[in-house]
Amino acid sequence: MENSNNLENKLAIRELLDRYCDGVNQRDSEIWGSTWSKNAVWEIPHLEIKNEGRDNIISIWSEAMKGYPFVHMIAQPGFIEINGGEATMRSYTLETAVLPDGTEIHPCGQYDDKLILEDGNWKFSHRSFKNLHGE
């Protein structure tokens, strides 16, 4: 059985993932941005996109969200592994988004994450997204 500290950290990491999705669903850059570490990296390798630094990431995301009149995202962790003040997680996403012309897209994806404890809270330090199916 896992020790209670590890379970508490896994729960905190799961809550971080939930807060990330809530920020997307609420279209709230403050909520969404609070999930990133100061020196985070967010990349989408198949699109050759790599963004660095929390402020830059938030700015790019806020601008990108203007292109979607509606977005809904849910995520489920596949695994969480903790090693002191660092962790790795793989999670799977289901999204529904509406484009400006009314077209709906439904991407299913995978995030491979690195996390760190920053100021006593778990934050994403590196997120790499891979589209598994859909648009």
ROLO-722499 format. One line per field, with one value per residue (C-alpha): x, y, z. Coordinates in nm, 3 decimals. Layout:
<atoms>
c1 <- c(X ...)
c2 <- c(Y ...)
c3 <- c(Z ...)
</atoms>
This chain:
<atoms>
c1 <- c(0.000 0.122 0.213 -0.036 0.203 0.223 -0.158 -0.195 0.047 -0.133 -0.462 -0.306 -0.174 -0.516 -0.671 -0.415 -0.531 -0.894 -0.817 -0.648 -0.967 -1.184 -0.979 -1.036 -1.407 -1.454 -1.230 -1.049 -0.683 -0.628 -0.747 -0.574 -0.255 -0.231 -0.148 0.187 0.526 0.715 0.958 0.716 0.734 0.421 0.469 0.273 0.543 0.328 0.254 0.612 0.487 0.695 0.618 0.827 0.753 0.419 0.338 0.410 0.208 -0.092 -0.077 -0.066 -0.348 -0.567 -0.525 -0.589 -0.910 -1.058 -1.081 -1.317 -1.665 -1.707 -1.462 -1.518 -1.233 -1.212 -0.896 -0.812 -0.468 -0.326 -0.050 0.117 0.468 0.620 0.988 1.031 0.942 0.907 0.651 0.556 0.205 0.041 -0.317 -0.580 -0.812 -1.149 -1.250 -1.537 -1.473 -1.669 -1.492 -1.610 -1.796 -1.992 -1.793 -1.751 -1.424 -1.366 -0.996 -0.882 -0.530 -0.252 -0.040 0.300 0.377 0.652 0.548 0.730 0.648 0.667 0.592 0.434 0.197 0.220 0.257 0.312 0.673 0.648 0.339 0.368 0.047 -0.008 -0.331 -0.451 -0.768 -0.991 -0.926)
c2 <- c(0.000 0.350 0.581 0.855 1.132 0.975 0.946 1.310 1.416 1.206 1.364 1.712 1.629 1.497 1.821 2.013 1.826 1.896 2.267 2.276 2.138 2.375 2.668 2.550 2.493 2.828 3.000 3.147 3.226 3.290 2.940 2.774 2.975 2.884 2.526 2.616 2.660 2.983 2.826 2.579 2.434 2.347 2.164 2.000 1.815 1.706 2.075 2.178 2.410 2.476 2.756 2.847 3.044 3.065 3.422 3.342 3.019 3.198 3.472 3.223 3.014 3.321 3.430 3.078 3.042 3.335 3.098 2.861 2.986 2.672 2.427 2.148 1.931 1.637 1.448 1.128 1.033 0.703 0.707 0.941 0.872 1.087 1.122 1.378 1.725 1.605 1.386 1.245 1.185 1.058 1.170 1.128 1.399 1.418 1.751 1.903 2.235 2.451 2.648 2.994 2.843 2.611 2.297 2.068 1.888 1.607 1.543 1.268 1.316 1.224 1.451 1.339 1.563 1.658 1.833 2.010 2.137 2.517 2.732 2.428 2.346 2.100 2.271 2.154 2.213 2.042 1.931 1.755 1.685 1.409 1.379 1.018 1.049 1.311 1.659)
c3 <- c(0.000 -0.082 0.203 0.281 0.168 -0.178 -0.193 -0.088 -0.362 -0.623 -0.522 -0.546 -0.894 -0.998 -0.872 -1.080 -1.391 -1.300 -1.252 -1.593 -1.754 -1.551 -1.679 -2.036 -1.983 -1.810 -2.065 -1.766 -1.822 -1.449 -1.351 -1.647 -1.602 -1.234 -1.333 -1.499 -1.334 -1.398 -1.648 -1.803 -2.153 -2.353 -2.678 -2.955 -3.149 -3.445 -3.514 -3.434 -3.159 -2.850 -2.605 -2.303 -1.987 -1.803 -1.911 -2.276 -2.259 -2.105 -2.367 -2.656 -2.508 -2.447 -2.808 -2.941 -2.738 -2.932 -3.231 -3.052 -2.958 -2.746 -2.590 -2.342 -2.213 -1.978 -1.881 -1.702 -1.573 -1.694 -1.435 -1.188 -1.060 -0.786 -0.703 -0.425 -0.554 -0.913 -1.085 -1.422 -1.547 -1.860 -1.912 -2.180 -2.304 -2.475 -2.618 -2.806 -2.973 -3.211 -3.482 -3.589 -3.888 -3.656 -3.736 -3.436 -3.374 -3.124 -3.065 -2.830 -2.707 -2.471 -2.255 -2.130 -1.835 -1.597 -1.278 -0.999 -0.655 -0.684 -0.381 -0.213 -0.501 -0.789 -1.127 -1.482 -1.578 -1.918 -2.112 -2.445 -2.637 -2.890 -3.089 -3.078 -3.284 -3.438 -3.558)
</atoms>
